[in-house]
Amino acid sequence: MASFIFKNSASVLRNYIPKSFKNIPGSQVRLFHVSPCLEKVISFNLSDIGEGIREVVVKEWFVKVGDSIEQFQNICEVQSDKASVTITSRYDGKITKLYHKIDDIALVGKPLVDFEIEDEEGETSDSSSSTSSENEENVKENVLKDQTDNVGRTTTLATPAVRRISREYKVDLTKVSGTGRDGRVLKGDVMEYLGHLPPGTNVPHPTLVNNKTDLTPKIPPADRKEPLKGVRKAMLKSMAESLKIPHFAYSDEIDMTKLIDFRDQLKSVAIEHGIPKLTFMPFFIKAASIALTKFPIINSSLDVENEAVIYKSAHNISVAIGTPSGLVVPNIKNCQSKSIMEIAKDLNSLVQRGRAGSLSPEDFIDGTFSLSNIGVIGGTYTHPCIMAPQVSIGAMGKTRPVPRYNKEGEIVKAYIMNVSWTADHRVIDGVTMASFSNVWKEHLENPALFLATN
């Protein structure tokens, strides 16, 4: 029995049935619908990840073109100026396009990937989630390009310095023959490919190997231009806002001699609390929280439009932390209700996650006051910039042994640290800042006072 497949009705079908089948009863002619399982391509946009972040840097792809993925499966990891976030899928489907390469900037609200998913209802997709025949050609070209990029990235062995040179000279490393170990592309290989060095220069002559002659190619210096992104781009924006604030500074010196002994006595207790390294920073933070309780105007923000001051109930103290990506300033929440050991544990967690690039947006929101310890680098005095909408910031310098007079007028060895405060002069006056500093100083110079607080 022959079977015919048409979308048309039975009456139209009979016009195409061969004469030899004219006598077959209609009930025995099987009709099949030829509409395929309709599929549509939709764009998956980068959603808002909070804190006013409008762009991120793509750090890693967990998928590639052609992969079939499920809902909630990881797609990629992105890095904002503050934290890294893993993006997960909202759909079940097949990846047809990646819009960005590694280290590209992705904008919130713009497409990250295209999915091919089943359209069970067969509805017509709108312009943001469908492709015309012309767009399909573009998709094929982009897929091929992405696949080529992925191959080049995963199969070419080269150091970051060599990759930087290849970008400057617009060299496709996949076309360069590597003479290094395991086929690694060296600087000399790139220079030979560009014709800046004679062929074979990058391979040392056998008679010269034992003499350890330096045959490293001398790369001519070249200017390079990089777009600001990540932490540095955030710094551009935050400092532009900061300089709109009328700053004033106040400095003082702190005798750290007693605190050094006090900290040393607590080191064994800290280890018992799971804190392998107890620094001075938890003491600085707790002393600041105690002083903020007495001078709440310093733990406020300014509502310029309504000419009002917003007093913050929580002491969420921001701390500057050096990371491979630059300086970041997450905060420790509710310091007013935490002990020094609890603050130390939270601080260690922030430092570890900051260096690993795994801080979350929640670590940065709602900061009310800032501290920065430049002393770990070696500086003594500084003029820190206020992080809007906060109204004050402090920076501690290096603790140094210096001669000082005691109460009896004798010269003694003292450990002195300098502190520099900066405040928003629209809401804070010099007397208030100095009084706050004196309370902070008093607790550091007489650490037994910490016992009077939690």
matplotlib code that plots the C-alpha trace (Angstrom):
import matplotlib.pyplot as plt

x = [0.0, 1.5, 1.4, 1.4, 2.4, 0.6, -0.6, -3.6, -7.1, -8.2, -10.0, -6.8, -4.8, -6.9, -5.7, -2.2, -3.0, -1.7, -4.4, -3.3, -4.5, -7.8, -9.9, -8.4, -11.2, -10.7, -10.7, -7.6, -5.6, -3.6, -2.9, 0.0, 0.6, 4.0, 4.3, 7.6, 8.1, 8.4, 11.4, 12.3, 15.5, 15.3, 17.9, 18.8, 19.5, 21.8, 19.5, 20.0, 22.4, 21.8, 23.8, 23.2, 25.7, 25.2, 28.0, 30.2, 33.2, 32.7, 35.3, 34.4, 32.0, 30.6, 28.9, 29.7, 27.7, 25.8, 25.5, 22.1, 21.5, 18.8, 17.1, 19.2, 22.4, 25.4, 26.0, 28.9, 30.6, 30.8, 32.8, 31.4, 33.5, 32.6, 31.9, 31.7, 28.3, 27.4, 24.6, 22.3, 19.9, 16.2, 15.4, 15.9, 17.4, 20.4, 22.9, 23.1, 25.2, 27.5, 27.5, 30.8, 34.3, 36.3, 37.2, 34.5, 32.2, 28.5, 25.7, 22.8, 19.6, 21.6, 21.8, 24.3, 23.4, 20.8, 18.8, 16.9, 13.9, 10.8, 7.8, 5.0, 2.3, 3.9, 3.5, 5.3, 8.2, 8.7, 11.7, 13.8, 13.5, 13.2, 15.5, 14.7, 16.5, 19.0, 19.6, 20.0, 23.0, 24.4, 23.9, 25.8, 28.7, 28.8, 28.6, 31.5, 33.4, 32.7, 33.8, 37.0, 37.7, 37.1, 39.5, 42.2, 41.8, 41.9, 44.6, 47.2, 49.7, 51.2, 51.9, 49.8, 52.7, 52.8, 49.0, 49.3, 51.9, 49.7, 46.7, 48.9, 50.1, 46.8, 48.4, 46.3, 48.3, 46.7, 48.8, 52.1, 54.3, 55.4, 59.0, 58.5, 57.8, 54.7, 54.4, 54.1, 54.2, 57.1, 57.7, 60.4, 57.9, 55.6, 58.4, 59.5, 55.9, 55.7, 59.1, 60.8, 63.3, 65.0, 63.6, 65.3, 66.5, 64.3, 66.1, 69.5, 72.5, 73.8, 77.3, 75.8, 73.5, 76.4, 77.6, 74.2, 74.1, 71.0, 69.1, 65.9, 64.5, 64.4, 60.8, 60.6, 58.5, 55.0, 52.3, 49.1, 45.6, 43.2, 39.6, 38.8, 36.8, 36.1, 37.5, 39.3, 36.2, 34.2, 37.0, 36.5, 32.8, 33.1, 36.0, 34.1, 31.2, 33.6, 35.2, 31.7, 31.9, 33.7, 36.3, 38.2, 40.9, 41.9, 45.0, 46.4, 48.9, 48.1, 50.4, 49.9, 52.3, 49.6, 47.5, 50.4, 50.7, 46.9, 46.7, 49.6, 47.8, 44.6, 46.4, 45.9, 42.2, 41.8, 43.2, 40.6, 37.9, 39.3, 41.2, 44.8, 46.0, 44.7, 45.5, 45.0, 42.1, 39.3, 40.4, 40.2, 36.8, 35.4, 36.8, 35.2, 31.8, 32.0, 32.8, 30.0, 27.5, 28.5, 28.7, 25.9, 26.2, 29.4, 27.4, 25.0, 24.4, 23.3, 20.0, 21.0, 17.8, 15.7, 18.4, 18.2, 20.6, 19.8, 21.1, 22.0, 21.1, 23.5, 27.3, 28.2, 31.9, 33.6, 37.2, 39.6, 41.0, 43.7, 42.9, 44.4, 41.8, 42.5, 41.3, 37.7, 35.7, 33.2, 31.7, 31.2, 27.6, 26.3, 29.6, 27.8, 26.5, 29.7, 32.7, 36.3, 36.6, 33.4, 34.6, 38.0, 36.3, 34.1, 37.1, 39.2, 36.3, 36.1, 39.9, 39.9, 36.9, 38.2, 41.6, 39.7, 37.4, 34.3, 32.8, 29.1, 27.1, 25.7, 29.2, 29.2, 25.7, 24.7, 28.1, 27.9, 31.5, 34.9, 38.4, 41.6, 44.9, 47.6, 50.1, 50.3, 51.8, 54.1, 52.6, 52.3, 49.8, 47.2, 44.1, 41.4, 38.5, 35.0, 32.9, 29.5, 26.9, 29.0, 30.2, 33.5, 36.5, 39.6, 43.1, 45.7, 49.4, 52.3, 53.1, 56.7, 59.0, 59.9, 61.3, 58.7, 58.6, 56.7, 54.9, 58.2, 59.8, 62.0, 62.6, 61.1, 60.5, 56.9, 55.0, 53.2, 50.6, 49.2, 45.6, 44.0, 40.3, 38.3, 34.8, 32.0, 32.1, 28.5, 27.3, 30.3, 32.4, 36.0, 35.0, 32.8, 35.5, 38.1, 35.9, 35.1, 38.8, 39.6, 37.1, 38.6, 42.1, 41.3, 40.2, 43.3, 45.6, 43.8, 42.5, 41.1, 38.2, 37.1, 36.1, 33.4, 31.7, 30.6]
y = [0.0, 3.4, 6.3, 9.9, 13.0, 16.3, 19.3, 19.6, 18.3, 14.9, 16.5, 18.2, 15.0, 13.0, 15.3, 14.0, 10.3, 8.2, 6.5, 3.1, 4.2, 5.8, 2.8, 2.7, 3.5, 7.0, 5.4, 3.5, 6.6, 7.8, 11.5, 12.9, 16.5, 17.7, 20.6, 20.0, 20.4, 24.2, 25.5, 29.1, 31.0, 33.3, 35.6, 35.2, 38.7, 39.5, 40.4, 43.2, 41.9, 44.9, 47.8, 49.8, 47.6, 48.2, 46.2, 43.2, 41.3, 37.8, 35.7, 32.1, 30.2, 26.9, 26.2, 26.4, 26.6, 23.4, 22.3, 21.2, 22.5, 22.4, 25.0, 26.3, 24.9, 27.3, 29.3, 31.6, 33.6, 37.3, 39.9, 43.3, 46.0, 44.5, 40.8, 37.7, 36.2, 32.9, 33.2, 30.2, 29.2, 30.0, 27.5, 24.0, 24.1, 24.2, 27.0, 28.6, 31.7, 33.2, 37.0, 37.6, 36.2, 35.9, 39.3, 41.0, 43.5, 42.5, 45.0, 44.5, 43.9, 42.9, 39.3, 36.8, 33.8, 32.6, 29.4, 27.1, 25.8, 23.9, 26.1, 23.7, 26.2, 27.1, 30.8, 33.4, 34.8, 38.5, 40.4, 39.8, 36.1, 35.0, 35.0, 35.6, 33.8, 36.7, 36.5, 32.7, 33.3, 35.7, 33.2, 30.6, 33.0, 34.0, 30.4, 29.5, 32.5, 31.6, 28.1, 29.2, 31.6, 28.7, 26.4, 29.1, 29.8, 26.2, 24.8, 27.5, 27.5, 30.9, 33.1, 36.3, 38.4, 36.6, 37.0, 40.7, 41.1, 39.1, 41.5, 44.5, 43.3, 41.6, 38.1, 35.0, 32.7, 29.6, 30.4, 30.8, 27.7, 27.4, 26.3, 26.1, 23.1, 21.2, 23.6, 26.7, 29.9, 32.2, 35.9, 35.1, 32.9, 35.9, 38.2, 35.7, 35.4, 39.2, 39.3, 41.4, 38.6, 36.3, 32.8, 30.4, 33.2, 31.8, 28.4, 28.6, 27.2, 24.0, 25.5, 28.4, 26.3, 25.4, 29.0, 30.1, 33.0, 35.2, 34.8, 36.3, 38.5, 42.2, 43.3, 47.0, 48.8, 49.9, 52.0, 50.2, 51.3, 49.4, 50.3, 50.7, 47.9, 46.1, 47.7, 50.5, 51.6, 51.6, 53.7, 56.2, 56.6, 56.5, 59.1, 61.4, 61.3, 61.6, 64.8, 66.5, 66.3, 69.2, 67.2, 68.3, 66.3, 65.7, 63.7, 62.4, 59.8, 56.8, 55.1, 51.4, 50.1, 48.7, 47.4, 45.4, 43.6, 43.1, 41.7, 39.3, 37.9, 37.2, 35.4, 31.9, 32.8, 33.7, 30.4, 28.6, 30.7, 29.5, 32.8, 31.8, 35.4, 38.2, 41.6, 45.1, 45.8, 44.1, 46.4, 49.5, 48.4, 47.8, 51.0, 52.9, 51.3, 52.4, 55.9, 55.9, 55.1, 58.4, 60.4, 59.0, 61.9, 60.2, 57.1, 58.9, 59.8, 63.1, 63.4, 66.5, 66.8, 67.0, 68.7, 66.0, 63.7, 59.9, 58.4, 54.7, 52.3, 49.6, 50.0, 48.4, 49.2, 49.0, 47.8, 48.3, 44.9, 44.4, 41.7, 40.6, 42.7, 45.9, 47.5, 46.5, 47.8, 45.2, 45.8, 43.9, 44.1, 45.1, 45.7, 47.4, 44.0, 41.9, 41.2, 41.7, 37.9, 37.9, 40.9, 39.2, 36.1, 38.1, 40.1, 37.0, 35.6, 38.8, 38.8, 35.2, 35.5, 38.8, 37.3, 34.4, 36.7, 35.2, 38.2, 38.6, 41.8, 41.5, 42.0, 45.6, 46.9, 49.3, 50.3, 53.2, 54.1, 53.2, 52.3, 51.7, 50.4, 51.8, 50.8, 47.3, 48.8, 51.2, 54.7, 57.0, 59.8, 60.0, 61.9, 59.2, 60.0, 59.6, 56.9, 58.5, 58.3, 57.8, 61.0, 59.9, 57.6, 56.9, 55.6, 54.2, 54.4, 52.1, 51.5, 52.6, 52.5, 56.1, 57.9, 59.6, 61.2, 59.4, 61.1, 61.4, 63.2, 60.2, 59.2, 55.8, 53.6, 53.9, 52.3, 55.1, 54.9, 57.9, 58.1, 60.4, 61.2, 62.7, 64.0, 65.6, 69.3, 69.8, 67.8, 67.2, 69.9, 69.7, 69.5, 66.5, 64.7, 65.4, 64.2, 61.0, 60.4, 60.9, 58.2, 55.9, 56.7, 56.2, 52.6, 51.7, 53.3, 51.7, 48.3, 47.3, 49.6, 47.0, 44.8, 47.3, 46.5, 43.2]
z = [0.0, -1.0, 1.4, 0.3, 2.3, 1.6, 3.6, 1.2, 1.6, 0.3, -2.7, -3.8, -3.2, -5.6, -8.5, -7.9, -7.4, -10.3, -12.5, -11.2, -7.7, -8.8, -7.7, -4.2, -1.7, -0.1, 3.4, 2.5, 1.4, 4.4, 4.8, 6.8, 7.9, 6.8, 9.2, 11.1, 14.8, 14.7, 16.4, 17.2, 18.1, 21.0, 22.6, 26.2, 27.6, 30.5, 33.4, 35.9, 38.7, 41.0, 42.5, 39.3, 37.4, 33.7, 32.2, 33.1, 31.6, 30.4, 32.3, 31.3, 29.1, 30.3, 27.0, 23.3, 20.1, 19.4, 23.1, 24.3, 27.8, 30.4, 32.5, 35.5, 33.9, 34.1, 31.0, 31.9, 34.6, 34.4, 36.5, 37.4, 38.9, 42.3, 42.1, 39.9, 39.1, 37.5, 34.8, 34.5, 31.7, 31.7, 29.0, 27.7, 24.2, 22.0, 21.9, 18.4, 19.1, 21.7, 21.5, 23.3, 23.6, 26.8, 28.3, 26.2, 27.8, 28.0, 28.7, 31.0, 28.9, 25.8, 24.4, 25.8, 23.8, 21.3, 22.0, 19.6, 21.5, 20.5, 19.8, 20.7, 19.8, 16.5, 17.2, 15.2, 17.2, 17.5, 16.2, 19.3, 19.3, 15.6, 12.6, 9.0, 6.2, 6.1, 9.8, 9.6, 7.3, 9.8, 12.6, 10.5, 10.0, 13.7, 14.8, 12.5, 13.8, 17.4, 16.8, 15.2, 18.1, 20.6, 18.7, 18.6, 22.3, 23.4, 21.1, 20.9, 23.8, 24.6, 27.6, 28.3, 27.1, 23.7, 23.4, 24.1, 21.4, 19.0, 19.7, 19.2, 15.8, 14.9, 14.5, 14.5, 16.8, 15.2, 12.0, 13.9, 14.3, 17.9, 18.7, 22.4, 24.6, 23.4, 20.5, 22.6, 20.6, 21.8, 21.2, 18.6, 16.7, 16.4, 15.3, 12.7, 11.4, 11.1, 9.3, 12.0, 12.5, 9.8, 9.6, 12.0, 14.4, 17.2, 17.0, 18.7, 16.8, 18.3, 18.9, 20.9, 23.2, 25.6, 25.7, 27.0, 24.6, 25.1, 21.9, 23.3, 20.5, 21.3, 20.9, 19.9, 22.4, 21.3, 22.8, 23.5, 24.2, 26.5, 27.3, 30.9, 32.4, 35.6, 38.8, 37.0, 35.1, 38.3, 39.9, 37.0, 37.8, 41.6, 41.8, 39.4, 41.9, 44.8, 43.5, 43.6, 47.4, 49.3, 51.3, 54.4, 56.1, 59.7, 60.8, 64.1, 65.4, 67.5, 70.0, 69.2, 71.9, 74.2, 71.3, 70.0, 73.3, 73.6, 70.0, 70.8, 73.8, 71.8, 68.9, 70.6, 71.3, 67.6, 66.5, 68.7, 66.8, 63.4, 62.7, 61.8, 61.4, 63.7, 62.2, 63.7, 61.2, 63.4, 66.3, 64.0, 62.8, 66.2, 67.6, 64.6, 65.4, 69.0, 67.9, 65.3, 68.1, 69.8, 66.6, 64.3, 61.8, 60.5, 59.8, 57.5, 53.9, 52.4, 50.4, 48.4, 46.5, 49.6, 51.7, 54.4, 56.3, 56.4, 59.6, 59.2, 62.0, 60.9, 61.0, 57.7, 57.6, 54.2, 54.0, 51.1, 50.0, 47.4, 44.8, 41.5, 39.7, 41.8, 45.0, 46.0, 49.0, 50.4, 53.8, 57.1, 58.1, 61.5, 63.2, 66.1, 67.3, 66.6, 68.8, 67.6, 66.9, 64.8, 62.8, 62.3, 61.0, 58.6, 57.4, 56.7, 54.6, 52.6, 52.0, 50.9, 48.5, 47.2, 46.2, 44.6, 42.7, 44.3, 46.1, 45.5, 45.0, 48.5, 49.9, 48.5, 49.1, 51.9, 53.1, 55.6, 56.5, 55.1, 56.4, 54.4, 55.8, 53.5, 56.1, 54.7, 51.6, 53.5, 53.3, 56.3, 55.4, 52.7, 51.7, 51.0, 48.8, 50.2, 48.6, 47.9, 49.3, 52.5, 54.2, 55.8, 55.3, 57.3, 56.2, 58.6, 57.8, 58.7, 62.4, 63.1, 66.1, 67.0, 70.1, 72.3, 75.7, 78.5, 81.4, 83.4, 80.5, 79.5, 75.9, 75.3, 72.2, 71.0, 68.1, 66.3, 63.6, 61.7, 60.7, 58.1, 58.1, 55.3, 55.7, 53.7, 54.8, 53.8, 56.8, 59.1, 60.8, 62.0, 65.7, 65.1, 63.1, 65.7, 68.5, 66.6, 66.1, 69.8, 70.8, 68.2, 69.3, 73.0, 72.5, 70.4, 72.9, 75.9, 74.5, 77.8, 77.0, 74.4, 77.3, 78.1, 74.8, 73.1]

ax = plt.figure().add_subplot(projection="3d")
ax.plot(x, y, z, "-o")
ax.set_aspect("equal")
plt.show()
